[in-house]
């Protein structure tokens, strides 16, 4: 089974990535930052950490205000650096652990956390500043990651108690994963800082020291604090340290403090922290019961004849073709799809198999492969094909045979404008 070896706390200020990218390791003003991360890197190496569960917040880069979620779990196999305005950082992509991420997703939803999920999105300094520091002169850290983005910038946000409960659920999820791997939980963000308004530049090192002490010995006091209290003590943006309670909640009640350091050179009190988990092996019966609990809602759905549940695994394997067809909502893409399909498909990296499926309207074959119906519906609308014609193709029937099984023979589509009128006149 997977085991949680310990927890890491680390600031994710862009200061950190800037220092690494500009080679300031030996500059006295910057060296304390590197010293703290050197300890983390050494611990990760010594403990043979295979996967880091990375808790961070995006800074309105990949997650904008048009769709802002509380908890967003990464379910990808690769996370590339984001362009935050001046070009992406020159660092290697992080490698995702597909199996563990999909398992955690199933587990958290089973435990009634209404998660969102992401793939195909780049990661910004909230993720990359601390993770890039785990690499050395020989290259990036070789392990894998499971990232979770927490929406803490647009209010209202989940409270400290919700973070703590998520940590408890995360422990159940990881310990029930069957692969024999060592996992560390890494919480990023903070410590005290504020970057907006007349209070910009606020720091409170006394509160930061108290926070780290309480996190180790009395986290229940932090769990019961309100967001407003965190903002008052540590700055509005510094309130993001509630994410550290996810890490602490995922650890045992008793932890061993391995490392703790803070350094406040400018806008943020930069911290590095390592706890080792002191809990024993998980109870085998409890693990078995949790796995059963995880599968309860979907048990049997996969064996229903002619039914293809759209799982994370199917979604990831078919993200390219699903993305290509989803882009049919864009007028320019739609026009080129009709007029120059081959060139468009090549630009988007479609395989010969994928092009053949689309070109020859192999509706049921696309479903079996893992193309979700609701992008096929868009493709059909562009081609002037009604929904019932697609349903008939799924069943291996003519449209007449299919309509004979309906109470009313009708055609319809999600198309708009003149296209929907054309379909209506067929």
Beta strands, then each sheet from edge to edge (+ up, - down):
strand 1: 3-10
strand 2: 51-56
strand 3: 71-74
strand 4: 78-79
strand 5: 94-96
strand 6: 116-118
strand 7: 144-150
strand 8: 182-188
strand 9: 255-263
strand 10: 270-277
sheet 1: 4+ 5- 7- 2- 8- 1- 10+ 9-
sheet 2: 4+ 5- 7- 3+ 6+
end
